[in-house]
Amino acid sequence: MQQHPFLKFFLIFISIICTQPFAEAQIYIDEWEKGTKNLEQIVQETEVIFDTRGRGKHTGYKQFKRWENLMNYLVGPSGKYKDLIIANKSYRKFAKAK
């Protein structure tokens, strides 16, 4: 069976086109993992990205909002990650005092 060079080129081209939207889909997670910005700064910058990209279906906006809601629960007032071990110890101490 002989392969056509065009077919190989076509499949590579299609795979690049199909994966391109996902290359910047989770910039906010990359920024968070770097640890240089707090949650509020990341949310503001990501909202600007979605202003240009749109907020409809298949844009990643809904996934971003889910991530934002989760992170609002996990971060302190400073916008940095809470130490959950300390928070858990404090809660247990509070629960025992009841």
Buried (B, 14 or more C-beta within 10 A) or exposed (E): EEEEEEEEEEEEEEEEEEEEEEEEBBBBBEBBEEEEBBBEEBBEEBBEBBEEBEEEEEBBBEEBBEBBEEBEEEBEEEBEBEEEEEEEEEEEEEEEEE
